[in-house]
Amino acid sequence: MYQSGSFTDIPGPAGATSSAANGINDNGLVVGSYSDSKGVVHGFLLKKKYKTLDVPGATATVASGINIKGDIVLY
């Protein structure tokens, strides 16, 4: 994340083998995705702590955006 002239790493939840931050809202909430040690892709919400977001029945989930109200776009 780039803010006020400096970069902050967003590493993903503990145990993530890779991660991508895909969206941030005006409240500083970050959404994205990460892969776990088994190669499964999960979405995440970062609001001080990581929360995993998985679409029921999906083999992979990616969080791609979040609005000011906190509504999250997943696929």
Rosetta silent file (secondary structure, phi, psi, omega in degrees, C-alpha in Angstrom):
SEQUENCE: MYQSGSFTDIPGPAGATSSAANGINDNGLVVGSYSDSKGVVHGFLLKKKYKTLDVPGATATVASGINIKGDIVLY
SCORE:     score description
SCORE:     0.000 S_00000001
   1 L     0.000  135.764  178.576    0.000    0.000    0.000 S_00000001
   2 E  -110.803  122.078 -177.977    1.347    3.451   -0.904 S_00000001
   3 E  -149.149  132.026  176.487    0.261    6.322    1.325 S_00000001
   4 L    50.711   40.218  175.344    1.783    9.728    2.071 S_00000001
   5 L    83.950    6.151  178.522    5.008    8.915    0.250 S_00000001
   6 E  -136.732  156.111 -179.917    5.736    5.537    1.827 S_00000001
   7 E  -100.344  142.906  173.536    4.995    1.887    1.161 S_00000001
   8 L  -124.876  127.062  178.432    3.461   -0.586    3.626 S_00000001
   9 L   -73.271  138.092  173.994    3.652   -4.314    2.952 S_00000001
  10 L  -118.111   90.535 -169.338    0.369   -6.255    3.119 S_00000001
  11 L   -77.624  -11.373 -174.150    1.662   -9.826    3.494 S_00000001
  12 L    90.101  171.491 -179.054   -1.650  -11.650    3.868 S_00000001
  13 L   -62.241  160.360  176.583   -2.738  -13.806    6.797 S_00000001
  14 L   -54.512  134.361  179.118   -0.253  -15.956    8.713 S_00000001
  15 L    89.992   -5.978  179.184    0.658  -19.006    6.663 S_00000001
  16 L   -67.317  137.520  176.760   -0.159  -17.411    3.294 S_00000001
  17 L   -92.730  -20.367  173.425    2.204  -18.475    0.505 S_00000001
  18 E  -159.105  158.172  178.536    1.172  -15.530   -1.687 S_00000001
  19 E  -155.011  159.710  177.225   -1.265  -12.653   -1.441 S_00000001
  20 E  -144.338  127.491  173.105   -2.694   -9.735   -3.417 S_00000001
  21 E   -89.828  125.808 -173.657   -4.428   -6.622   -2.122 S_00000001
  22 E  -112.575  -18.277 -177.981   -7.134   -5.678   -4.644 S_00000001
  23 E  -160.557  154.123  176.650   -9.137   -2.869   -3.066 S_00000001
  24 E  -145.606  143.409  177.706   -9.268   -0.335   -0.265 S_00000001
  25 L  -106.839  179.099 -177.430  -12.054    1.974    0.863 S_00000001
  26 L   -65.773  -14.881  177.373  -12.004    5.430    2.475 S_00000001
  27 L   -91.204    0.272  179.044  -12.072    3.804    5.928 S_00000001
  28 L    84.646    9.898  176.810   -8.801    1.962    5.238 S_00000001
  29 L   -78.248  132.127 -175.966  -10.359   -1.500    4.937 S_00000001
  30 E  -113.353  137.690  174.439   -8.375   -3.664    2.505 S_00000001
  31 E  -123.821  155.172  178.610   -9.659   -6.664    0.521 S_00000001
  32 E  -179.365 -150.971 -179.110   -7.804   -9.173   -1.582 S_00000001
  33 E  -144.749  160.902  176.346   -6.864  -12.812   -1.852 S_00000001
  34 E  -149.359  157.090  174.517   -4.220  -15.234   -0.639 S_00000001
  35 E  -105.339  139.386  176.719   -3.116  -18.803   -1.255 S_00000001
  36 L   -93.846 -177.510 -175.347   -2.671  -21.227    1.610 S_00000001
  37 L   -65.665  -16.788  177.365   -0.086  -24.031    1.877 S_00000001
  38 L   -94.502    0.828  179.546   -2.415  -26.388   -0.035 S_00000001
  39 L    85.763    6.955  179.304   -2.740  -23.942   -2.937 S_00000001
  40 L   -80.899  134.757 -179.328   -6.339  -22.987   -2.135 S_00000001
  41 E   -96.140  129.177  179.923   -7.202  -19.343   -2.872 S_00000001
  42 E  -122.907  150.040  169.742   -9.218  -17.443   -0.261 S_00000001
  43 E   -83.674  162.425  174.642  -10.501  -13.895   -0.154 S_00000001
  44 E  -144.090  156.176  169.551   -9.650  -11.652    2.776 S_00000001
  45 E  -121.389  127.417  176.372  -10.743   -8.518    4.582 S_00000001
  46 E  -108.896  110.301  178.189   -8.076   -6.645    6.535 S_00000001
  47 L  -136.357   77.915 -171.017   -9.568   -4.563    9.337 S_00000001
  48 L    71.064  -45.459  175.296   -6.734   -4.532   11.914 S_00000001
  49 L  -123.053  156.057  176.874   -6.900   -8.367   11.706 S_00000001
  50 E   -80.176  138.304  172.434   -7.362  -10.611    8.690 S_00000001
  51 E  -123.229  124.991  178.512  -10.746  -12.237    8.120 S_00000001
  52 E   -77.150  137.032  179.472  -10.942  -15.042    5.564 S_00000001
  53 E  -121.343  115.471  177.880  -13.787  -14.776    3.049 S_00000001
  54 L  -124.174  125.560  175.140  -14.840  -17.954    1.202 S_00000001
  55 L   -71.550  125.733 -179.133  -17.829  -18.142   -1.134 S_00000001
  56 L   -55.400  130.174  177.324  -19.789  -21.284   -0.128 S_00000001
  57 L    83.422   -7.899 -179.261  -19.253  -24.111   -2.622 S_00000001
  58 L   -83.407  151.154  175.999  -16.519  -22.274   -4.547 S_00000001
  59 L   -86.559  -16.029  176.823  -13.099  -23.819   -5.168 S_00000001
  60 L  -154.139  151.945  178.126  -11.476  -20.368   -4.906 S_00000001
  61 L  -136.899  136.390  175.446  -12.544  -16.916   -3.706 S_00000001
  62 L  -129.604  129.482  172.870  -11.131  -13.488   -4.535 S_00000001
  63 E   -93.050  121.531 -172.419  -12.256  -10.221   -2.923 S_00000001
  64 E  -110.771  -13.769 -179.885  -11.864   -7.554   -5.597 S_00000001
  65 E  -166.657  160.040  179.017  -13.404   -4.402   -4.152 S_00000001
  66 E  -147.547  137.041  179.046  -15.006   -2.730   -1.144 S_00000001
  67 L   -98.698 -179.726 -176.584  -17.147    0.389   -0.902 S_00000001
  68 L   -62.209  -28.413  178.581  -17.459    3.018    1.838 S_00000001
  69 L   -80.898   -9.935 -179.382  -20.304    1.038    3.471 S_00000001
  70 L    94.970    6.377  175.645  -18.133   -2.081    3.673 S_00000001
  71 L   -70.866  131.379 -174.337  -19.919   -4.040    0.927 S_00000001
  72 E  -112.882  135.589  174.190  -17.378   -6.430   -0.620 S_00000001
  73 E   -92.565  124.502  179.718  -17.299   -7.740   -4.188 S_00000001
  74 E  -123.469  148.775  168.665  -16.249  -11.414   -4.336 S_00000001
  75 L  -144.036    0.000    0.000  -15.803  -13.841   -7.183 S_00000001
